[in-house]
Amino acid sequence: MTDVFRAESLGKTYPGVRANEDVSFSVAPGEIHALLGENGAGKSTLVKMIYGLVKPDDGHMTLMGSVHAPADPRAARAAGVAMVFQHFSLFDALTVAENIALGMENPPKSRELSQRIAELSQSYGLPLNPARRVASLSAGERQRVEILRCLLQSPRLLIMDEPTSVLTPQEAEILFATLRQLAAGGTAILYISHKLDEIRSHCDRATILRHGRVVNTVDPRAHTARELAAMMVGAEMRVIDRSGRKPGAEVLRVAGLATASDGMALKDVALTLRAGEILGIGGVAGNGQEELLSALSGEIATRPGTITLDGVDLSRTPPEARRKAGLLAAPEDRLGHAAVPEFSLAENTLLTAGSRQGLIRGGLIDHSAAQAFAQAVIAAFDVRTPGPQTAAGALSGGNLQKFVIGREVLGKPRVLVVNQPTWGVDAGAAAQVRQALLDLAAKGAGIIVISQDLDELLELSDRFCALNDGRLSAPRPTEGLSIDEIGLMLGGAHGMEVAHVPA
């Protein structure tokens, strides 16, 4: 049987970087084929060549037995290739239906398209209102738009770059059921993910890249997650060290926090956080995660008395003053919210570390200090980049995530709030980021980790809360908490009182 897709000796060079070297692999009809590798291993460049975003310098590709050399993504789509990108390519001001129409060569009439979107989203368990503006959608809901836009194309080869990174386990299972249906119909699926357990459960084969080269193609079900990770990095994975932490006095108190929002309004949220403690907050996408981070960071106004740090009311304090006081935050959207794509890494340090790290003095930027701080983050978090002058948008998603988290960790926060800290990060880098958060807590910082990765929350947190419909559940000690109990909490059916902090 002819392979749907085949790459032969593909190579691509950027200035100073050999991104891919002699890459050969194939994807068969009805196969879910994983593409594994560390951040910067060459996965993104490889799929960009398949999708027509860049041209290979060496080698060739075939699709359904014919030469595949797309001049641009439009040609790739016409040939039968669809792609779900890790970074969303949506227009905030447009509706779901309008965004999907932009990705179609001959879109149907608006009413017909909206009906198709509604039917398709319901049948795949990824509900979306076609009339909603993308600006009001959570990251998880935006991912659904990307997935549905591709499914409407009925592709021969579907490329998926970290599609479950912002989905709950239940949503991910529904997605995989959908992928199996597509595969049963002969669609070939090239699947990029850093979640090794889901690859072991759902993928038929895995091609592993290291430093731009193929090092192995294996049946992932025949290997443990640690073995796959070792193939990716060329070394054994280190074990997370949770020792050295002793929660101390209260550092943060939130009481009666309520917000008005275009997305999900927060309703009477209350929590406490101690020095050296990690509080985990889980929730289905769109239940108030980003709104909570924005309220704590000062991007959303809150009424007096709702947020106090070390006994000082910060409720009406703007973001920069909160950072000076030691309340730092790393949002979910790393490219556009946490970092400016066109700015260099050195320039991006100024967004949150300008005054706290002395990078801006008397209204003037100390460029050498900014470069030095950016270099310190690069070195401490193994950010794969030519240097501090590299534009943030030129980094792979995982490397930019390491930079964003590292920028805040090296800022020596009193309290750090992070949303999706290891989104799109490979197994080795995820372990590094999680260890950095644990080490920061061991030094006395209070940390709030908002995540849809339940394994991550169970690994990191001392106490767990769930966000549902903008309400925060009462905290539970993480130790002994089962996945079933967490699932009930996430669904809002846990039967527990919403947490209230006494005055």
C-alpha positions as CSV (number, residue, x, y, z in Angstrom):
1,M,0.0,0.0,0.0
2,T,1.3,3.4,-0.9
3,D,2.3,5.7,2.0
4,V,0.2,8.8,2.3
5,F,3.3,10.8,3.0
6,R,7.0,10.1,2.7
7,A,10.1,12.3,3.4
8,E,13.5,11.4,1.9
9,S,16.7,13.0,3.2
10,L,15.1,16.3,4.0
11,G,17.5,19.1,5.2
12,K,17.0,22.7,6.1
13,T,19.6,25.4,7.2
14,Y,18.9,28.7,8.8
15,P,21.7,31.3,9.5
16,G,23.9,29.6,12.0
17,V,21.6,26.6,12.6
18,R,21.2,23.3,10.8
19,A,17.5,22.7,11.7
20,N,17.1,19.4,9.9
21,E,19.6,17.0,8.5
22,D,18.9,13.9,6.4
23,V,15.4,13.4,7.8
24,S,13.5,10.4,6.3
25,F,10.3,8.9,7.5
26,S,6.8,7.9,6.2
27,V,3.2,8.0,7.4
28,A,0.8,5.2,6.2
29,P,-2.9,5.5,5.5
30,G,-4.9,5.3,8.7
31,E,-1.8,5.7,10.9
32,I,-1.4,8.1,13.8
33,H,2.3,8.7,13.7
34,A,4.0,10.6,16.5
35,L,6.9,13.1,16.0
36,L,9.0,13.3,19.1
37,G,11.9,15.5,20.1
38,E,13.1,18.1,22.5
39,N,12.3,21.8,22.0
40,G,14.5,22.9,19.2
41,A,15.0,19.3,17.8
42,G,13.6,20.3,14.4
43,K,10.0,19.2,14.6
44,S,8.5,22.6,13.8
45,T,10.8,23.2,10.8
46,L,10.0,19.7,9.5
47,V,6.2,20.2,9.6
48,K,6.6,23.7,8.1
49,M,8.2,22.1,5.1
50,I,5.4,19.7,4.7
51,Y,2.8,22.5,5.0
52,G,4.6,24.8,2.5
53,L,5.7,27.4,5.0
54,V,9.4,26.9,4.2
55,K,11.2,25.1,1.4
56,P,13.7,22.3,2.1
57,D,17.3,22.8,1.1
58,D,17.8,19.1,0.5
59,G,15.8,16.0,-0.2
60,H,12.2,15.6,-1.4
61,M,8.7,14.7,-0.3
62,T,5.8,12.7,-1.8
63,L,2.1,12.8,-1.0
64,M,-0.1,9.9,-2.2
65,G,2.8,8.8,-4.4
66,S,3.2,12.1,-6.2
67,V,5.9,14.7,-5.7
68,H,5.0,17.1,-2.8
69,A,6.7,20.5,-3.0
70,P,4.1,23.0,-2.0
71,A,5.0,26.6,-2.8
72,D,2.8,27.9,0.1
73,P,0.2,26.6,2.6
74,R,-2.6,27.2,0.1
75,A,-0.9,24.7,-2.2
76,A,-0.4,22.3,0.6
77,R,-4.1,22.5,1.6
78,A,-5.1,22.0,-2.0
79,A,-3.0,18.8,-2.1
80,G,-4.8,17.5,1.0
81,V,-2.6,18.6,3.9
82,A,-4.2,20.3,7.0
83,M,-2.4,21.6,10.1
84,V,-3.4,22.5,13.6
85,F,-0.7,24.9,14.9
86,Q,0.6,25.1,18.4
87,H,0.3,28.9,18.3
88,F,-3.1,29.9,17.2
89,S,-3.6,31.8,13.9
90,L,-6.9,33.5,14.7
91,F,-8.3,37.0,14.5
92,D,-9.7,38.2,17.8
93,A,-12.1,40.7,16.3
94,L,-13.8,38.0,14.1
95,T,-16.3,35.3,15.1
96,V,-15.6,31.6,15.2
97,A,-17.4,31.1,11.8
98,E,-15.6,34.0,10.2
99,N,-12.2,32.7,11.3
100,I,-13.0,29.3,9.9
101,A,-14.2,30.8,6.6
102,L,-10.9,32.5,6.2
103,G,-9.2,29.1,6.1
104,M,-11.4,27.8,3.3
105,E,-10.9,28.3,-0.4
106,N,-14.6,28.3,-1.2
107,P,-16.5,28.8,2.1
108,P,-20.3,28.1,2.0
109,K,-22.8,30.8,2.9
110,S,-22.6,32.1,6.5
111,R,-25.7,30.3,7.8
112,E,-24.7,27.0,6.2
113,L,-21.2,27.2,7.6
114,S,-22.4,28.1,11.1
115,Q,-24.7,25.1,11.0
116,R,-21.9,22.8,9.9
117,I,-19.6,24.1,12.6
118,A,-22.2,23.6,15.3
119,E,-23.0,20.1,14.1
120,L,-19.3,19.1,13.8
121,S,-18.3,20.6,17.1
122,Q,-21.1,18.8,18.9
123,S,-20.4,15.5,17.2
124,Y,-16.8,15.7,18.2
125,G,-17.5,16.8,21.8
126,L,-15.8,20.1,21.3
127,P,-18.8,22.5,21.6
128,L,-18.4,26.0,20.1
129,N,-20.8,28.8,19.4
130,P,-20.1,29.9,15.7
131,A,-21.3,33.4,16.5
132,R,-18.9,34.1,19.4
133,R,-16.0,36.4,18.9
134,V,-12.6,34.8,19.2
135,A,-11.5,37.5,21.6
136,S,-13.9,36.1,24.2
137,L,-12.6,32.5,23.9
138,S,-10.3,30.8,26.3
139,A,-7.1,29.1,24.9
140,G,-8.8,25.7,25.0
141,E,-11.8,27.0,23.0
142,R,-9.4,28.7,20.5
143,Q,-7.7,25.3,20.1
144,R,-11.1,23.8,19.2
145,V,-11.6,26.4,16.4
146,E,-8.2,25.4,15.0
147,I,-9.1,21.7,15.1
148,L,-12.5,22.2,13.6
149,R,-11.1,24.3,10.8
150,C,-8.9,21.4,9.8
151,L,-11.5,18.8,10.1
152,L,-13.8,20.7,7.7
153,Q,-11.1,20.2,5.0
154,S,-11.4,16.4,5.1
155,P,-7.6,16.2,4.8
156,R,-5.5,13.2,3.5
157,L,-2.7,14.2,5.9
158,L,-3.6,16.0,9.2
159,I,-0.7,17.5,11.1
160,M,-1.4,18.2,14.8
161,D,1.1,20.3,16.8
162,E,0.3,19.9,20.5
163,P,-3.5,19.7,20.1
164,T,-4.2,18.5,23.6
165,S,-2.0,21.0,25.5
166,V,-5.0,23.0,26.5
167,L,-7.6,20.3,26.7
168,T,-8.8,18.4,29.8
169,P,-8.2,14.6,29.9
170,Q,-11.8,14.1,29.0
171,E,-11.6,16.4,26.0
172,A,-8.4,14.8,24.9
173,E,-10.1,11.4,25.0
174,I,-12.9,12.7,22.8
175,L,-10.3,14.2,20.4
176,F,-8.5,10.8,20.1
177,A,-11.8,9.1,19.4
178,T,-12.2,11.6,16.6
179,L,-8.7,10.9,15.3
180,R,-9.4,7.2,15.3
181,Q,-12.5,7.8,13.3
182,L,-10.5,9.8,10.8
183,A,-7.7,7.2,10.7
184,A,-10.3,4.4,10.1
185,G,-11.3,6.3,7.0
186,G,-7.7,6.3,5.7
187,T,-6.6,9.8,6.9
188,A,-2.9,9.8,7.9
189,I,-2.2,11.8,11.1
190,L,1.2,13.3,12.0
191,Y,1.0,14.0,15.7
192,I,3.4,16.2,17.7
193,S,3.1,16.1,21.5
194,H,5.3,16.2,24.6
195,K,2.8,14.1,26.5
196,L,4.5,10.7,26.2
197,D,1.8,8.7,28.0
198,E,-0.8,9.9,25.4
199,I,1.5,9.0,22.6
200,R,2.1,5.5,24.1
201,S,-1.7,5.1,24.4
202,H,-2.8,6.4,21.0
203,C,0.0,6.4,18.4
204,D,0.9,3.6,16.1
205,R,4.5,4.6,15.5
206,A,6.9,7.4,16.7
207,T,9.8,9.0,14.8
208,I,12.2,10.6,17.2
209,L,14.3,13.6,16.3
210,R,17.4,14.8,18.2
211,H,19.4,17.9,17.0
212,G,17.6,17.8,13.7
213,R,18.2,14.2,12.8
214,V,16.1,11.0,13.1
215,V,17.5,8.8,15.8
216,N,14.8,6.1,15.8
217,T,11.4,5.1,14.7
218,V,9.7,2.8,17.2
219,D,6.4,1.4,18.4
220,P,5.7,3.7,21.4
221,R,3.6,1.1,23.1
222,A,6.7,-1.1,23.4
223,H,8.6,1.5,25.4
224,T,8.0,3.3,28.7
225,A,7.7,7.1,28.9
226,R,11.1,7.3,30.5
227,E,12.6,5.3,27.7
228,L,11.1,7.5,25.0
229,A,12.3,10.6,26.9
230,A,15.8,9.2,27.1
231,M,15.8,8.6,23.3
232,M,14.7,12.2,22.8
233,V,17.4,13.8,25.0
234,G,20.1,11.1,24.7
235,A,20.3,10.7,28.5
236,E,18.3,9.4,31.5
237,M,15.6,11.7,32.8
238,R,16.2,13.3,36.2
239,V,13.8,12.6,39.1
240,I,11.9,15.6,40.6
241,D,13.1,16.6,44.0
242,R,10.3,17.8,46.3
243,S,12.4,18.0,49.5
244,G,13.4,21.1,51.3
245,R,10.0,22.9,51.5
246,K,8.4,24.0,54.7
247,P,5.3,26.2,54.3
248,G,5.5,29.2,56.6
249,A,3.4,32.3,57.2
250,E,0.6,33.5,55.0
251,V,1.9,35.7,52.1
252,L,-1.2,36.2,50.0
253,R,-4.9,36.4,50.8
254,V,-7.8,36.8,48.4
255,A,-11.3,37.3,49.6
256,G,-14.6,38.1,47.8
257,L,-12.8,38.5,44.5
258,A,-15.4,39.2,41.7
259,T,-14.8,40.5,38.2
260,A,-16.8,41.5,35.1
261,S,-15.3,40.0,32.0
262,D,-16.0,39.4,28.3
263,G,-15.0,35.8,29.0
264,M,-15.7,34.2,32.3
265,A,-16.5,36.4,35.3
266,L,-15.0,35.5,38.6
267,K,-17.5,35.0,41.4
268,D,-16.6,35.5,45.1
269,V,-13.2,33.8,44.8
270,A,-11.2,33.3,48.0
271,L,-7.9,31.7,48.8
272,T,-4.9,31.9,51.0
273,L,-1.2,31.1,50.2
274,R,1.7,30.5,52.5
275,A,5.4,31.1,52.0
276,G,7.0,28.0,50.5
277,E,3.6,26.5,49.5
278,I,2.4,25.6,46.0
279,L,-1.3,25.9,45.5
280,G,-2.6,24.0,42.4
281,I,-5.7,25.3,40.6
282,G,-7.3,23.1,37.9
283,G,-10.2,23.6,35.6
284,V,-11.7,23.0,32.2
285,A,-10.7,25.6,29.7
286,G,-12.8,28.8,29.9
287,N,-13.8,28.6,33.5
288,G,-11.9,31.7,34.7
289,Q,-8.2,30.7,34.7
290,E,-6.8,33.6,32.7
291,E,-9.2,36.0,34.5
292,L,-7.9,34.9,37.9
293,L,-4.3,35.4,36.8
294,S,-5.2,38.8,35.3
295,A,-6.9,39.9,38.5
296,L,-4.0,38.8,40.7
297,S,-1.4,40.5,38.4
298,G,-3.4,43.7,38.3
299,E,-4.5,43.6,34.6
300,I,-8.2,43.5,35.8
301,A,-9.4,46.0,38.3
302,T,-10.7,44.6,41.6
303,R,-12.5,46.3,44.5
304,P,-10.5,47.3,47.6
305,G,-9.8,44.6,50.2
306,T,-9.9,41.7,47.9
307,I,-6.1,41.0,47.3
308,T,-3.5,41.5,50.1
309,L,0.2,40.6,49.9
310,D,2.0,40.4,53.3
311,G,-0.9,42.3,54.8
312,V,-0.8,45.2,52.3
313,D,-3.8,45.8,50.2
314,L,-2.9,45.6,46.5
315,S,-6.4,45.4,45.1
316,R,-6.2,48.8,43.3
317,T,-2.5,48.7,42.6
318,P,-1.4,48.5,38.9
319,P,0.7,45.6,37.5
320,E,4.1,47.3,37.7
321,A,3.6,48.3,41.4
322,R,2.6,44.7,42.2
323,R,5.8,43.5,40.5
324,K,7.8,45.8,42.7
325,A,6.1,44.5,45.7
326,G,7.0,40.9,44.7
327,L,3.8,39.6,43.0
328,L,4.8,38.3,39.6
329,A,2.8,36.4,37.0
330,A,3.4,34.3,33.9
331,P,0.3,34.1,31.7
332,E,-0.9,31.2,29.5
333,D,-0.4,33.0,26.2
334,R,3.4,33.2,25.9
335,L,3.5,34.8,22.5
336,G,1.6,38.1,22.5
337,H,0.8,38.4,26.2
338,A,3.9,37.2,28.1
339,A,6.3,38.2,25.3
340,V,6.3,40.5,22.2
341,P,7.2,38.4,19.2
342,E,9.1,41.2,17.4
343,F,11.1,42.2,20.5
344,S,14.4,40.6,21.3
345,L,14.7,38.4,24.4
346,A,16.7,41.2,26.1
347,E,13.9,43.7,25.3
348,N,11.3,41.3,26.5
349,T,12.9,41.2,30.0
350,L,11.8,44.8,30.3
351,L,8.2,43.9,30.3
352,T,8.2,42.4,33.8
353,A,11.8,42.8,35.2
354,G,12.5,46.4,34.2
355,S,12.2,48.0,37.6
356,R,12.5,44.9,39.8
357,Q,15.9,44.0,38.3
358,G,17.1,47.6,37.8
359,L,17.0,47.4,34.0
360,I,15.3,50.8,33.8
361,R,16.8,53.6,35.9
362,G,15.5,57.2,35.8
363,G,13.3,56.4,32.9
364,L,16.3,55.1,30.8
365,I,16.9,51.6,29.7
366,D,20.1,49.9,30.8
367,H,20.6,47.8,27.6
368,S,23.7,46.0,28.9
369,A,21.9,45.1,32.1
370,A,18.9,43.8,30.1
371,Q,21.2,41.7,27.9
372,A,22.9,40.3,31.0
373,F,19.6,39.4,32.7
374,A,18.3,37.8,29.5
375,Q,21.6,35.8,29.2
376,A,21.2,34.7,32.8
377,V,17.7,33.4,32.0
378,I,19.0,31.6,28.9
379,A,21.8,29.9,30.8
380,A,19.7,28.9,33.8
381,F,16.8,27.5,31.8
382,D,18.8,26.0,28.9
383,V,16.9,28.2,26.3
384,R,18.1,27.1,22.9
385,T,18.7,30.3,21.1
386,P,21.7,32.1,19.5
387,G,21.5,34.8,22.2
388,P,19.7,37.7,23.9
389,Q,19.3,39.6,20.7
390,T,17.1,36.9,19.1
391,A,13.5,37.9,18.5
392,A,11.1,36.1,20.8
393,G,9.0,35.0,17.8
394,A,11.9,33.1,16.4
395,L,12.1,30.7,19.3
396,S,10.3,27.4,19.4
397,G,7.2,27.4,21.6
398,G,8.9,25.3,24.3
399,N,12.1,27.5,24.4
400,L,10.0,30.6,24.7
401,Q,8.0,29.1,27.5
402,K,11.3,28.3,29.3
403,F,12.4,31.9,28.9
404,V,9.1,33.4,30.1
405,I,9.0,31.2,33.2
406,G,12.8,31.8,33.8
407,R,12.3,35.5,33.6
408,E,9.8,35.4,36.5
409,V,11.7,32.8,38.6
410,L,14.9,34.8,38.4
411,G,12.9,37.9,39.4
412,K,12.9,36.4,43.0
413,P,9.2,36.8,43.5
414,R,7.5,36.8,46.9
415,V,4.5,35.2,45.1
416,L,4.5,33.8,41.6
417,V,1.3,33.0,39.7
418,V,1.8,30.8,36.6
419,N,-0.8,29.6,34.1
420,Q,0.0,26.5,32.1
421,P,3.8,26.5,33.0
422,T,4.7,23.6,30.8
423,W,2.4,24.1,27.9
424,G,4.1,22.8,24.7
425,V,7.3,21.9,26.6
426,D,9.1,18.6,26.1
427,A,9.5,16.1,28.9
428,G,13.0,17.1,29.8
429,A,12.2,20.8,29.8
430,A,8.9,20.3,31.7
431,A,10.9,18.5,34.5
432,Q,13.3,21.4,34.5
433,V,10.5,24.0,34.8
434,R,8.7,22.0,37.5
435,Q,11.9,21.6,39.5
436,A,12.6,25.3,39.2
437,L,9.1,26.0,40.7
438,L,9.8,23.6,43.5
439,D,13.2,25.1,44.2
440,L,11.7,28.6,44.2
441,A,9.1,27.4,46.8
442,A,11.9,25.9,48.9
443,K,13.5,29.4,49.1
444,G,10.2,30.7,50.6
445,A,8.2,32.0,47.7
446,G,4.5,31.2,47.5
447,I,3.4,29.8,44.2
448,I,0.0,29.4,42.5
449,V,0.1,26.9,39.6
450,I,-2.9,27.1,37.3
451,S,-2.9,24.1,34.9
452,Q,-5.0,21.7,32.9
453,D,-2.4,19.0,33.3
454,L,-3.7,17.1,36.3
455,D,-0.5,15.0,36.6
456,E,1.5,18.3,36.9
457,L,-0.8,19.6,39.6
458,L,-0.5,16.4,41.6
459,E,3.2,16.4,41.2
460,L,3.8,20.0,42.3
461,S,1.0,21.2,44.6
462,D,0.5,20.9,48.4
463,R,-3.2,21.8,48.1
464,F,-5.6,21.7,45.2
465,C,-8.6,23.9,44.2
466,A,-10.9,23.7,41.1
467,L,-12.3,26.5,39.1
468,N,-15.8,26.0,37.7
469,D,-18.0,28.7,36.2
470,G,-15.7,31.4,37.7
471,R,-16.0,29.9,41.2
472,L,-13.2,28.4,43.2
473,S,-13.7,25.3,45.3
474,A,-12.5,24.9,48.8
475,P,-8.9,23.7,48.9
476,R,-8.1,20.0,49.4
477,P,-4.7,18.6,50.4
478,T,-3.2,17.1,47.3
479,E,-1.8,14.0,49.0
480,G,-4.4,11.2,48.8
481,L,-6.6,13.1,46.3
482,S,-7.8,10.8,43.5
483,I,-8.3,11.6,39.8
484,D,-12.0,10.7,40.2
485,E,-12.4,13.3,43.0
486,I,-10.5,15.9,41.0
487,G,-12.8,15.2,38.0
488,L,-15.9,15.8,40.1
489,M,-14.4,19.0,41.4
490,L,-13.6,20.2,37.9
491,G,-17.1,19.5,36.8
492,G,-18.6,21.5,39.7
493,A,-20.4,18.4,41.0
494,H,-18.2,17.9,44.0
495,G,-20.8,19.0,46.5
496,M,-18.4,21.2,48.3
497,E,-18.8,24.8,49.6
498,V,-17.0,27.5,47.7
499,A,-14.1,28.6,49.8
500,H,-14.6,31.6,52.0
501,V,-11.8,33.1,54.0
502,P,-12.8,34.5,57.4
503,A,-12.1,38.2,58.0
